[in-house]
């Protein structure tokens, strides 16, 4: 397999543009799809501040598998990947993802001594040649750099504390305050709900109306949220395209009423015609240990809302 300098230059040039993590990963995967014959492939990334790894993006895997497949640090495969060596597995293999295979490669994504995630790729009947394996290692290194840069970018955002223009908390500040309130609500057995609102395809909105108008749209949405909630509710910007609202002493029923009221006002914004707003709601119960998990469950529900044609509000169950 010859090294194509022009193709490699195009790959790197595409990564120098300002895009979301998922778009950068998709960009690299498109090059992998063009160069390799494979059965299935997927990228798992570590969930921040946890020992869990979830599927971020994949090819030729089912939706159910991608959603439910998780790994933890104490899993045997993850313990092997902690040595930062490629796992070269022939059938019958000691590890399997969704499909039987003749040859499976699992490559760690890492920076310094931190395992960021991993990428797997397999073949159904054939095996990967040495040259192919070398090139796949190069792609894994590029993906590692992409993920690490995204983590550092988010870290910078989180250390800004409160967004001055919007007067809402950054993710780090929001999470710190949420954990304190979560502990109090759990101790005194009070209700607690978290709602996440996500603006789908935010990058496409920027391309359509420009970055300034997109920022204005986000400010209008945050303004509606702030002015329609109680003073005890906490608002945070947890992603570039997502807000979260922590609602202490709020039951499931009241949380839905609040979200419906805010959603109705937001949907009246003129620019909402070019984008989709998705809500996810999660409520504290005995199986949830901390506020961060509650936020994650609300985010998963918001993602499910994007696939729901009947409603843009989903409750995590």
N, C-alpha and C positions, 0 to 999 in steps of 0.2 A: 504494500500500500504506500504509494508515493506521497511525500509531503507537499501539499499545495500551498505555496506561500501566499498567493493572492486570496485564496479562500480563508486562510488563517488571518490575514490582515482584515478582511471583511468582517470576520467574527469579532475580532478585538475592537474594531471601529464601532460596531453596533453596541458594544458594551460601554462605550464612553458617553453615550447619550443619557440624559436624565430620565429614568424610567423606574417603575415599581419592580420589586424583587421578582415577582412572578413573570413579568415581561422579559427580564434579563434571563431567567432560567429557561423560558420558552424559546428565546433566541438561541441559546446554546443547544437545546434539545433538537431544534430544527436541523442544525448541522450534524448532530449525531445520527438523526434519521436519514439524512442524505448519504452518509458514509458507511453505515453499518446495516447489515441484515440481522434483525433480532426478533425475538418473540414478544417480550414485554420489558418494560423499563420503568423505574421510578426513583424519585429523589425524596428522601426523608430528612427532615430538619428537626433539630432539637427545639422543643417549646421553651422559650425563655424562662429562667428561674425554676426549672423543673428537671426531672430525670426522664422525661417522656420524649419520644421521637415520633412524629406524625408524617404521613405522606403529604408532600407539598405539591408535587406535580408528577404526572405519570403518562405513560403511553401503553395502550392495549391492556388495561386493567379495568375491572368493573367498578362502578360507582360505589357499590357496597363494600368491596374490598378496600378501595382507597379511603373511604370514610372511617372504617372500623379497624383497620390495621394499625397497631401501635407497637412500639418497642420501648423497653426501659433499660437503664444502665446495667442492671443485674442480669439481663438476658444473655445467654451464652454467646450469641453472635455479636452483641455489643461489646462484651468483654474481649472478644478477639479483635474487634475493630479498634479498641483502645490502644493497641500496639501500632496502629496506623499502617498496617500492611494490607495489601489486596487479598481478598479471599477468593481463591481460584478453585471452584468446586465442580467436579464432574458427576454425572448421574451414576448411581443413586447418591444424592447429596445429603449432607447432615442438616442443611437448611433449605427451606422452600418458601416461596412467596405465594402467589396465587396459582401458578401453573407448573406442571411437570416440565422438566427440561433435560437437555443433554449436556449443557454447559452453563454454569452460572458464575458471574463475576459480581462481587460486592466490594466497592471501593470506599474507604473512609474519606469524609470531607473534614478537614481540620485546619487549624491555625495555631502555631506554636504547640502547646500541649493540650489544646482544647479540641475535643471531638464535636464538630458542628452538625454532623449528620452523616449520611452515606447515600451512595447511588448504587442501584443494582441493575443489571442487564443480563438477559439470558437468551439462549438459542434453543429451539425445539429439537432439532435433529443433528445439527453440526456443532463444531467447536470453534472458538475464537483463535485466530492465528496469533503468533507472538507479536507481529507488527500491529495487529488490531488492538491487542491488550496494551501495548505501549501508548498508542494514540488515545485509548479510552482513559488511561491514567492522566494524560495531559488535559483532557476535558474535565476530569475530576478536580484537577488542580485549579483550573480556571473557575469552576463552580465554587470551590472553596474560597477563592478570593472574592467572588461576587457576594457570597453570604457574609463573609467577614466585614466587607465594606458596608453592607446594609446594616449589620449589627452596630458598627461604629457610628453610622449616620443616625440611627435611632437613639444611640446613647447620648449623642450631642443634643438631640431634641429633648430627651428626657431630663437633662440637667438644666434646662432653661426654666424649670419650675412652672411658672404660670405664663400662658400666652398673653402678652400685654394687649395685643390688638383685640383679642376675643374675651379676655378676662376669664379664662377657664384653665383648669389644671392640665399640665402635661401628663403623659402616662405614668411616669415614675411618681410624681407628686399625687396623682389621683389614686394610684395603687396603695401608696403609703397611708393615705387617709381612709381608704376603703377597708384596709386590713384592720385598722383600729376600730372602725364602726362595726365591721363584721364580728369581731371578737365580743364587742359589747352586746350586739343583738343575739349572738349565740349563747352568751352567758345568761342573759336575762330572758331567753326564749321568746324573743320578739321577731316580728316579720322583717324581711329584708328582700328587696328586689333590685336587680340591675337590668337596665335596658341598653342595648347597643343599636345605634343607627348607622348604617353604612350607605355611602353613596357609590353605587355600582358604576364601573367603567369610568372612574374619575379621570384617567389618562385620556380617554377618548373625548371627554368633555373639554379638557384643556385644548385638545387639537381643534375642536369645533368652535369654541367661543374665546379661546385664549386664556392664559394663566391669570390675568388680572380679574376677568369676569368670573372665573372659577373660584378664585379666592373670595370675591364678593358674595358668591352664592354660599360658600361655606360660612362666611360671617353672618349672612342672613339666617341660615339654619341655626347657628349657635345662638344668635340673638333671640330667636323664637323659643328655643329650648330654655334659655336663661329666664326669660320673662314669663314663662308659662308654668314654672315649677316652684315648689316651696323653697324657702331659704335654707332649710335643713338638707335639701337634696344637693348632691355634689356632682359637678359636670367635669368631664375630662375629654381631651382629644387623644385617643389611644392609638390612632393610626393617621396617616395623611388623609384618609378618606372616611374616617370613622370617629364617632363620638360615643361616650358612655355616660349614663346617668345612674348614680347610686341613690336609691330611694329607701331610707331607713323607715322602719315601722310601716311598711307598705305590703299588703297582702297581694296574692296573685290577682285577685279580682280588681283591686284598686290600681294595681300596676297597669293592667290592661286598659282601664278607663283613662288613666293619665296618658299612656302612649297613644291611644286613639285620639285624644284631644289635641295633643301636640302634632301628631301626624296629619290631622285634618288641616291645621294651620300651615304646616310646611308644604303640603301638597298644593296649596293655592299660589305658591311662588311661580311667577311666569316661566322662569328658566327650568322648572322641574319637567317641562315637556321634553327635554333632551336627555334626561337621565332617570334612573330608577332609584328610589329610596327603599331600603330594606331594614326592618326592625327585628331584633331578637331579644327575648325576655327570659331571664333565669331567676329563680327564686331560691332562697336559702332553704336547705333541708338537712337532715341528719347525715346524709351521705356526702355533703360538700364540706371540705375542711377549711377552706380559706377563700378570701375575696378574689384572688387571682383565678382560681378554678371557676368561680362564679362568672367572672368576666369572659373566660374562654367558652363556657357553655352558652352564654348569651351571643357571643360571636358566631358559634356554630349555628345557632338558631337563625341569626341574621343571614348567614350563607344559605341556609335552607329556604329562607323567604325569597331569595333570588330565583329559586327554581319553582316557587309556588305561584301558579297563574291566578289563583283566586284571592290571595291576600298577600300584602307586603309586611305582615306581622306574624311572627312565629314564636311560640312559647317552647322553651327547651323542656323535654320530658325524658 
